[in-house]
Amino acid sequence: MMIALRRLHGLSRALGSSSSLRGCRAAQHVMYLSSSPEDSKTHARMLRHLVTKIKSTGPISVAEYMREVLTNPVTGYYVNNDMLGPDGDFITSPEISQVFGELLGVWCVSEWMGAGRPGSLQLVEFGPGRGSLMNDVLRVLGQLRSALGGTEVSVHLVEVSPRLSQVQAGLLTGERSRPAASEDQAVYRHGTTPAGVPVSWYRQLDDVPRGFSLFLAHEFFDALPVHKFQRTPRGWREVMVDVDPEDQLRYLSHPPPILCTIPDVHQWMVVFKVDERRDHVEVCPGGGVIVQQLANRIAEDGGAALIADYGHDGTKTDTFRGFKGHRLHPVLEAPGSADLTADVDFSYLRKMAARRGVACLGPLPQRDFLRNMGVDTRMQVLLSACQDDPPARAQLLHSYELLTGPAHMGLRFHFLCLLPQSRLAPPPATPRPPRGLKMEDKRPAPLPVAGFSELSFS
């Protein structure tokens, strides 16, 4: 075990420097899905659809607005747009630098070891984007295959966008994937990587097989629909989306006395504490449901979940915003043309997970998490390998600043980890020695959780 841990700590040397020229993925040539005049027509159809809906049934919640705009099967943003990368609306950490995905690959191996090296390992990712993160994780597992031994590894991707699933399949499996024969099948696409790792695509977590799993959710929870509530002299009221006389979308300036459009109001109003000082609160019931599903699986089947996102610990108020072309975009303008997001309330996720009896670590700023994982050591290896290539060095340093700098993702992005309670408990004590022998009877300490404590082993 200790030899394997040393191997993890020496990841920078184990991975080598052959990938140093890929230090900034944003500079690589990748396939982008081009926009067309048809996209403008799609956005116009979305607006007409929303206006008709509101006029027919009345104002809708912000959560319903997000759901329609992002995931409508005909005109939804995630269904019809390629939002990632320099030519998209935003760029994510795995697209900035391969080092990010490599270190999450180390986290996966470390948590697999901390769980006792089970014979099968399911890697489950929510909203995999282009597949860059999972591709980097699988490369690390390939480099450390001697530590994994004969463990059966499989990949399970939860993705609602058919277009993005094709992009992911192209990167992860090449020509070795195909769609399901029927659209109503739980696995709507499946294939294998060049190394023979099976990959399956699902629309929801419920369809993913049970078993020991490591769950990755990177910039997934921030896109889940949120309800917005405002404190008024008459108590809490929900902020709704309405239309004005010119058929343009607007917030209700004086909302009627609507208490809540969330189906189970009592479960989700837990955020409204007696001592709540904020006048504006955002609630993500879908995030709470998914976290509870994850907690149930982890408690019953083992494994762990790593949630990484923009967020706060129950302190922020109005974070609902849109992004288009890497710039802020009015959320009610041209619906369907921009990504919609809201900062994750990690305090809320912790409350939902705690109800299922799992341990939670974090949230921890991305800068601290990556440094605990050895990002500085890895970057030094890559920089030393391209000493004679100033442009490559400049890209590496720029990507490092984006990932760890306090003005960029270093302090804005946070990591939350869900673990079984047993993962943090010391192993059972060895039998006591016979009387007369002066030997200490100490329980060995549990392995540290990668990222939430520094990976250093002597």
C-alpha positions as CSV (number, residue, x, y, z in Angstrom):
1,M,0.0,0.0,0.0
2,M,2.7,2.5,0.9
3,I,4.6,1.8,-2.3
4,A,1.4,2.6,-4.3
5,L,0.9,5.8,-2.3
6,R,4.4,6.9,-3.1
7,R,3.6,6.2,-6.7
8,L,0.7,8.6,-6.4
9,H,2.7,11.3,-4.8
10,G,5.3,10.9,-7.6
11,L,2.6,11.4,-10.3
12,S,4.5,14.2,-12.0
13,R,7.4,11.8,-12.8
14,A,5.1,8.8,-13.5
15,L,3.1,10.7,-16.1
16,G,6.3,12.0,-17.6
17,S,6.7,15.1,-19.7
18,S,5.5,13.9,-23.1
19,S,2.3,15.8,-22.7
20,S,3.9,19.1,-21.8
21,L,3.0,20.7,-25.1
22,R,-0.7,20.1,-24.2
23,G,-0.4,22.4,-21.2
24,C,-3.2,24.7,-22.4
25,R,-6.0,22.8,-24.1
26,A,-7.6,26.0,-25.2
27,A,-4.8,26.5,-27.7
28,Q,-5.3,23.0,-29.2
29,H,-7.2,22.3,-32.4
30,V,-10.5,20.8,-31.5
31,M,-13.8,20.4,-33.4
32,Y,-16.4,23.1,-32.9
33,L,-20.0,23.0,-34.0
34,S,-20.6,26.0,-36.1
35,S,-23.6,28.3,-35.6
36,S,-26.0,29.1,-38.4
37,P,-29.0,31.3,-39.3
38,E,-31.1,28.4,-38.1
39,D,-29.8,29.1,-34.6
40,S,-31.5,32.6,-34.6
41,K,-34.7,31.0,-35.7
42,T,-34.4,28.5,-32.8
43,H,-34.0,31.4,-30.3
44,A,-37.1,33.2,-31.8
45,R,-39.1,29.9,-31.5
46,M,-38.0,29.7,-27.8
47,L,-39.3,33.2,-27.1
48,R,-42.6,32.6,-28.8
49,H,-43.0,29.3,-26.9
50,L,-42.3,31.0,-23.5
51,V,-44.7,34.0,-24.3
52,T,-47.5,31.6,-25.3
53,K,-46.9,29.5,-22.2
54,I,-47.0,32.4,-19.8
55,K,-50.0,34.0,-21.5
56,S,-51.9,30.7,-21.3
57,T,-51.0,29.6,-17.7
58,G,-49.6,32.7,-16.0
59,P,-46.1,33.6,-14.8
60,I,-43.6,30.8,-14.4
61,S,-40.9,30.3,-11.8
62,V,-37.3,31.0,-12.6
63,A,-36.6,27.3,-12.3
64,E,-39.2,26.5,-15.0
65,Y,-37.7,29.2,-17.2
66,M,-34.2,27.7,-16.8
67,R,-35.5,24.3,-17.5
68,E,-37.3,25.3,-20.7
69,V,-34.4,27.5,-22.0
70,L,-31.6,25.0,-21.3
71,T,-33.2,21.5,-21.8
72,N,-36.3,21.9,-23.9
73,P,-36.0,18.9,-26.3
74,V,-36.7,21.0,-29.4
75,T,-35.3,24.5,-28.7
76,G,-33.2,24.0,-25.6
77,Y,-29.7,25.7,-25.3
78,Y,-28.0,22.5,-24.3
79,V,-29.7,20.5,-27.1
80,N,-28.9,22.9,-30.0
81,N,-25.7,24.7,-29.1
82,D,-22.0,23.9,-28.6
83,M,-21.3,26.1,-25.6
84,L,-17.7,25.1,-24.7
85,G,-14.3,26.3,-25.7
86,P,-12.9,29.5,-27.2
87,D,-15.7,29.6,-29.8
88,G,-18.4,28.8,-27.3
89,D,-20.0,30.8,-24.5
90,F,-17.6,29.7,-21.7
91,I,-14.5,27.6,-21.1
92,T,-14.0,25.1,-18.2
93,S,-11.0,24.0,-16.3
94,P,-10.5,20.7,-18.2
95,E,-10.4,22.8,-21.4
96,I,-7.8,25.2,-19.9
97,S,-5.2,22.6,-19.0
98,Q,-4.9,18.9,-19.0
99,V,-3.2,19.1,-15.6
100,F,-6.7,19.7,-14.0
101,G,-8.0,16.3,-15.3
102,E,-4.8,14.6,-14.5
103,L,-5.0,15.6,-10.8
104,L,-8.7,14.5,-10.7
105,G,-7.5,11.1,-12.1
106,V,-5.1,10.9,-9.1
107,W,-8.0,11.7,-6.8
108,C,-9.9,8.7,-8.3
109,V,-7.0,6.3,-7.8
110,S,-6.4,7.5,-4.3
111,E,-10.1,7.1,-3.3
112,W,-10.2,3.7,-4.9
113,M,-7.2,2.7,-2.7
114,G,-8.7,4.3,0.4
115,A,-11.8,2.2,-0.2
116,G,-9.8,-1.0,0.0
117,R,-9.1,-1.6,-3.8
118,P,-12.5,-3.0,-4.9
119,G,-12.4,-5.3,-7.9
120,S,-14.6,-3.1,-10.0
121,L,-14.6,0.7,-10.5
122,Q,-17.3,2.7,-12.1
123,L,-16.3,6.2,-13.2
124,V,-19.5,8.3,-13.4
125,E,-19.4,11.9,-14.7
126,F,-22.3,14.3,-14.8
127,G,-22.4,16.7,-17.8
128,P,-19.1,15.7,-19.3
129,G,-18.8,18.6,-21.7
130,R,-16.5,17.6,-24.6
131,G,-15.2,14.6,-22.6
132,S,-11.9,16.3,-21.9
133,L,-12.0,15.7,-18.1
134,M,-12.8,12.0,-18.5
135,N,-10.2,11.6,-21.2
136,D,-7.5,13.0,-18.9
137,V,-8.7,10.8,-16.0
138,L,-8.5,7.7,-18.2
139,R,-5.0,8.6,-19.3
140,V,-3.9,8.7,-15.7
141,L,-5.5,5.4,-14.9
142,G,-3.6,4.0,-17.9
143,Q,-0.3,5.4,-16.5
144,L,-1.1,3.8,-13.1
145,R,-2.5,0.5,-14.4
146,S,0.1,-1.4,-12.4
147,A,-1.5,0.0,-9.2
148,L,-5.0,-0.8,-10.4
149,G,-4.0,-4.4,-11.2
150,G,-6.9,-6.4,-12.6
151,T,-9.6,-3.9,-11.5
152,E,-12.5,-3.8,-14.0
153,V,-12.9,-0.1,-14.9
154,S,-16.0,1.3,-16.7
155,V,-17.2,4.8,-17.7
156,H,-20.7,6.0,-17.3
157,L,-21.6,9.5,-18.6
158,V,-24.8,11.3,-17.6
159,E,-25.5,13.6,-20.5
160,V,-28.8,15.2,-21.8
161,S,-27.4,16.7,-25.0
162,P,-27.3,14.3,-28.0
163,R,-24.9,16.7,-29.8
164,L,-22.4,16.7,-26.9
165,S,-22.6,13.0,-26.5
166,Q,-21.4,12.7,-30.1
167,V,-18.5,15.0,-29.4
168,Q,-17.6,13.0,-26.2
169,A,-17.8,9.7,-28.1
170,G,-15.5,11.1,-30.8
171,L,-12.8,11.9,-28.2
172,L,-13.2,8.9,-25.9
173,T,-14.1,6.1,-28.3
174,G,-13.4,7.3,-31.8
175,E,-15.3,5.1,-34.2
176,R,-15.9,2.5,-31.5
177,S,-19.4,3.7,-30.3
178,R,-22.9,3.5,-31.6
179,P,-26.3,4.7,-30.5
180,A,-28.9,2.4,-29.0
181,A,-31.4,0.7,-31.3
182,S,-34.3,2.4,-29.5
183,E,-34.5,6.0,-28.1
184,D,-36.3,4.8,-24.9
185,Q,-33.4,2.6,-23.8
186,A,-31.6,3.6,-20.6
187,V,-28.2,3.4,-22.3
188,Y,-28.7,5.6,-25.4
189,R,-25.1,5.2,-26.6
190,H,-22.3,2.8,-25.8
191,G,-18.8,2.0,-27.0
192,T,-15.2,1.3,-25.9
193,T,-12.0,3.4,-25.6
194,P,-8.9,2.4,-27.5
195,A,-7.7,0.7,-24.3
196,G,-10.9,-1.4,-24.1
197,V,-12.7,0.5,-21.3
198,P,-16.5,0.3,-21.9
199,V,-18.3,3.7,-22.0
200,S,-22.1,4.2,-21.7
201,W,-24.3,7.2,-21.9
202,Y,-27.4,7.9,-19.9
203,R,-29.9,10.7,-19.5
204,Q,-30.3,10.4,-15.7
205,L,-28.5,9.0,-12.7
206,D,-31.3,6.4,-12.0
207,D,-30.3,4.5,-15.1
208,V,-26.6,4.1,-14.1
209,P,-25.9,0.6,-12.7
210,R,-25.4,0.2,-9.0
211,G,-21.9,-0.6,-7.7
212,F,-18.8,0.9,-6.3
213,S,-18.6,4.3,-8.1
214,L,-16.6,7.5,-8.1
215,F,-18.8,10.3,-9.2
216,L,-17.5,13.5,-10.8
217,A,-19.7,16.6,-11.2
218,H,-17.7,19.5,-12.6
219,E,-19.7,22.6,-13.5
220,F,-22.9,20.5,-13.4
221,F,-24.9,21.7,-10.4
222,D,-24.6,25.4,-11.4
223,A,-26.7,24.7,-14.5
224,L,-29.6,23.1,-12.5
225,P,-32.8,25.2,-12.3
226,V,-33.1,27.4,-9.2
227,H,-36.1,29.1,-7.6
228,K,-35.6,32.7,-6.5
229,F,-37.2,34.1,-3.3
230,Q,-37.4,37.6,-2.1
231,R,-38.2,38.8,1.4
232,T,-41.1,41.2,1.5
233,P,-43.1,43.0,4.3
234,R,-45.6,40.1,3.9
235,G,-43.0,37.4,4.1
236,W,-41.1,35.4,1.5
237,R,-42.4,35.5,-2.0
238,E,-41.2,33.7,-5.1
239,V,-39.8,35.8,-8.0
240,M,-41.6,34.9,-11.2
241,V,-41.0,35.4,-15.0
242,D,-43.8,37.3,-16.8
243,V,-44.3,39.1,-20.1
244,D,-44.8,42.8,-20.6
245,P,-47.4,44.4,-23.1
246,E,-44.8,44.2,-25.9
247,D,-44.3,40.4,-25.3
248,Q,-40.9,40.8,-23.8
249,L,-39.9,38.8,-20.7
250,R,-39.6,40.5,-17.3
251,Y,-39.6,39.7,-13.6
252,L,-42.7,40.4,-11.7
253,S,-41.9,43.7,-10.0
254,H,-44.7,43.2,-7.4
255,P,-45.3,39.5,-7.2
256,P,-48.6,38.2,-5.9
257,P,-48.5,36.3,-2.6
258,I,-47.1,33.1,-4.1
259,L,-45.5,31.1,-1.3
260,C,-43.6,28.5,-3.4
261,T,-44.0,26.6,-6.7
262,I,-41.7,23.7,-5.5
263,P,-43.9,20.6,-5.1
264,D,-42.7,19.7,-1.6
265,V,-42.5,23.1,0.0
266,H,-41.7,21.9,3.5
267,Q,-38.7,19.9,2.3
268,W,-37.1,22.7,0.4
269,M,-38.0,25.7,2.6
270,V,-35.4,24.3,5.0
271,V,-33.1,27.1,3.7
272,F,-35.3,29.7,5.2
273,K,-33.9,29.6,8.7
274,V,-35.3,31.7,11.5
275,D,-32.1,33.7,11.6
276,E,-31.8,34.1,7.8
277,R,-30.4,37.5,7.2
278,R,-30.4,37.5,3.4
279,D,-33.3,39.2,1.6
280,H,-32.8,37.2,-1.5
281,V,-32.3,33.4,-1.6
282,E,-31.9,30.9,-4.4
283,V,-33.0,27.3,-4.0
284,C,-32.0,24.4,-6.2
285,P,-34.3,21.4,-5.5
286,G,-33.0,19.4,-8.4
287,G,-29.5,19.7,-6.9
288,G,-30.8,18.5,-3.5
289,V,-32.5,15.5,-5.1
290,I,-29.3,14.5,-7.0
291,V,-27.1,14.9,-3.9
292,Q,-29.4,12.7,-1.9
293,Q,-29.3,10.1,-4.7
294,L,-25.5,10.2,-4.6
295,A,-25.5,9.9,-0.8
296,N,-27.8,6.9,-0.9
297,R,-25.5,5.1,-3.4
298,I,-22.3,6.0,-1.6
299,A,-23.8,4.8,1.7
300,E,-25.1,1.5,0.3
301,D,-22.5,0.7,-2.5
302,G,-19.4,2.5,-1.4
303,G,-17.5,5.0,-3.5
304,A,-17.2,8.8,-3.3
305,A,-18.4,12.0,-5.1
306,L,-16.4,15.0,-6.0
307,I,-18.5,18.2,-6.8
308,A,-16.6,21.1,-8.3
309,D,-18.3,24.3,-9.1
310,Y,-18.7,28.1,-8.7
311,G,-20.4,28.5,-5.4
312,H,-20.7,29.8,-1.9
313,D,-21.4,28.5,1.6
314,G,-24.9,30.0,2.1
315,T,-23.8,33.6,1.9
316,K,-24.6,34.9,-1.5
317,T,-27.9,36.3,-2.8
318,D,-28.7,37.0,-6.4
319,T,-26.2,34.9,-8.5
320,F,-28.5,34.0,-11.5
321,R,-26.7,35.1,-14.7
322,G,-26.2,34.3,-18.4
323,F,-23.1,33.8,-20.4
324,K,-22.7,34.3,-24.2
325,G,-19.4,34.5,-26.0
326,H,-17.5,34.5,-22.7
327,R,-19.4,37.7,-21.6
328,L,-22.3,38.3,-19.2
329,H,-25.6,38.3,-20.9
330,P,-29.0,39.4,-19.6
331,V,-30.8,36.3,-18.5
332,L,-34.2,37.2,-20.0
333,E,-32.9,38.4,-23.3
334,A,-33.0,36.2,-26.4
335,P,-33.7,33.0,-24.4
336,G,-31.9,30.0,-25.8
337,S,-28.9,32.0,-27.1
338,A,-26.9,32.0,-23.8
339,D,-26.0,29.7,-21.0
340,L,-27.8,30.3,-17.7
341,T,-26.2,29.5,-14.4
342,A,-26.4,30.2,-10.7
343,D,-23.8,29.8,-8.0
344,V,-24.1,26.5,-6.1
345,D,-25.1,26.8,-2.4
346,F,-22.8,24.2,-0.9
347,S,-24.3,24.6,2.6
348,Y,-27.6,23.5,1.1
349,L,-26.0,20.4,-0.6
350,R,-24.4,19.5,2.6
351,K,-27.7,19.6,4.5
352,M,-29.3,17.3,1.9
353,A,-26.4,14.9,1.9
354,A,-26.3,14.8,5.7
355,R,-29.8,13.5,5.8
356,R,-28.6,10.3,4.1
357,G,-25.7,9.7,6.6
358,V,-22.6,10.4,4.5
359,A,-19.6,12.5,5.4
360,C,-19.0,15.8,3.7
361,L,-15.6,17.5,3.2
362,G,-15.4,21.1,2.0
363,P,-16.2,23.3,0.3
364,L,-12.5,23.9,-0.4
365,P,-11.3,26.6,-2.8
366,Q,-9.9,25.2,-6.0
367,R,-6.5,26.8,-5.4
368,D,-6.2,24.8,-2.1
369,F,-7.5,21.6,-3.6
370,L,-5.2,21.6,-6.6
371,R,-2.2,22.5,-4.5
372,N,-3.0,19.6,-2.1
373,M,-3.1,17.4,-5.1
374,G,0.4,18.5,-6.3
375,V,-0.4,20.9,-9.0
376,D,2.8,22.9,-8.3
377,T,5.0,19.8,-8.7
378,R,3.2,18.8,-11.9
379,M,3.6,22.2,-13.4
380,Q,7.3,22.3,-12.6
381,V,7.8,19.0,-14.5
382,L,5.9,20.4,-17.5
383,L,7.8,23.7,-17.4
384,S,11.2,22.0,-17.2
385,A,10.3,19.9,-20.3
386,C,9.7,23.0,-22.5
387,Q,12.5,25.3,-21.4
388,D,13.4,25.9,-25.1
389,D,9.8,26.7,-26.1
390,P,8.9,30.1,-24.7
391,P,5.3,30.1,-26.2
392,A,4.6,26.7,-24.5
393,R,5.9,27.9,-21.2
394,A,3.8,31.1,-21.5
395,Q,0.7,29.0,-22.1
396,L,1.5,26.8,-19.1
397,L,2.0,29.7,-16.8
398,H,-1.2,31.3,-18.1
399,S,-3.3,28.2,-17.5
400,Y,-1.8,27.8,-14.0
401,E,-2.9,31.4,-13.2
402,L,-6.4,30.8,-14.5
403,L,-6.8,27.6,-12.4
404,T,-5.3,28.8,-9.2
405,G,-5.2,32.7,-9.3
406,P,-7.5,34.3,-6.8
407,A,-8.9,36.7,-9.4
408,H,-9.8,33.8,-11.7
409,M,-10.9,30.2,-10.6
410,G,-8.6,29.8,-7.6
411,L,-11.0,31.3,-5.1
412,R,-14.3,31.4,-7.0
413,F,-14.4,27.7,-7.7
414,H,-14.9,25.2,-4.8
415,F,-14.7,21.4,-4.2
416,L,-17.1,19.4,-2.1
417,C,-16.6,15.7,-1.4
418,L,-19.1,13.0,-0.3
419,L,-17.8,9.9,1.4
420,P,-19.1,7.0,3.5
421,Q,-18.7,7.6,7.2
422,S,-16.5,4.4,7.3
423,R,-14.0,6.0,5.0
424,L,-12.9,8.4,7.7
425,A,-12.9,5.9,10.5
426,P,-9.7,4.1,11.5
427,P,-9.5,0.4,10.5
428,P,-10.5,-2.2,13.2
429,A,-7.9,-2.5,15.9
430,T,-5.6,-5.6,15.9
431,P,-6.1,-8.1,18.7
432,R,-4.5,-7.1,22.0
433,P,-1.1,-8.8,22.6
434,P,-0.8,-11.3,25.5
435,R,-0.4,-9.9,29.0
436,G,3.2,-9.1,30.0
437,L,4.2,-7.7,26.6
438,K,4.6,-4.0,26.5
439,M,3.3,-3.1,23.1
440,E,1.1,-0.1,22.2
441,D,-2.3,-1.1,20.8
442,K,-3.0,1.8,18.3
443,R,-5.4,1.8,15.4
444,P,-3.8,2.8,12.2
445,A,-5.0,6.1,10.9
446,P,-7.3,6.1,7.8
447,L,-5.7,7.2,4.5
448,P,-6.0,11.0,4.0
449,V,-8.7,12.1,1.5
450,A,-6.8,13.4,-1.6
451,G,-7.3,17.1,-2.2
452,F,-8.7,17.8,1.2
453,S,-5.3,17.1,2.8
454,E,-1.9,17.3,1.3
455,L,-0.8,14.2,-0.6
456,S,2.6,13.6,0.9
457,F,3.8,10.2,2.1
458,S,7.2,9.3,3.5
